[in-house]
């Protein structure tokens, strides 16, 4: 089965043979080794419709300490891309994904062919990955409310840790520290470094708030149930200094 290129409204196509994309019951192209052929026409042609779209995936940070990724391994996942300038989307499953949070781009590997793609956030609607330490796939989405906090966050993907009346989001960034080894008072640091910056946000009543891993910050973000939350924290002996405890509190808040 093939993706109808004309229907997608793309004028130029970079097609690569792709032997194992097949439609599952959800009609989502999946890599499962089944018979038949399907080109990755749409994914490959995104570069012609959006900029920068798709390009070859490579490690741009060799010689630098640290890495630019949410997790520095290829993880099983799936993604949803926008079809041209329409409101329709196309899901793709059975991929290996790697999220470059420094450049805000998503790397994808087609396991059967080893083809690699690098997609900009302009074309990706959402994606999910099997992150280490989590019981199920974690979904990543963009939130328009983030721009009110910082315009730079407008196209950032946030990991959804718990969803309900209050949604807990995790944003991962990278701080680049330039090499400093010249001069008498240098830090003798011969390499650039990328340092993790993890932030948490609560989306509640249509507003997005940045929260810290402490009691005061969380109670301020969920002030409408402050007294009940205080009782819960005391009963469960929670200090709210870990992500797991934060998820637990948000889940309790959503149960009220």
Buried (B, 14 or more C-beta within 10 A) or exposed (E): EEBEBEEBEBEEBBBBEBBBBBBEEEEBBBBBEEEEEBBBBBBBBBBBBBEBBBBEBEEEBEEBBBBBBBBEEBBBBBBBBBBBEEEEEBBBBBBBBBBBBBBBBBBBBBBBBEBBBBBBBBBBBBBBBBBEEEEEBBBBBBBEBBBEBEEEBBBBBBBBBBBEEBBBBBBBBBEEBEBBEEEEEEEEEEEBBBEEEEBBBBBBEEEBBBBBBEBEBBBEBBEEBEEEBEEBBEEEEBEBEEBEBBBBBBBBBBEE
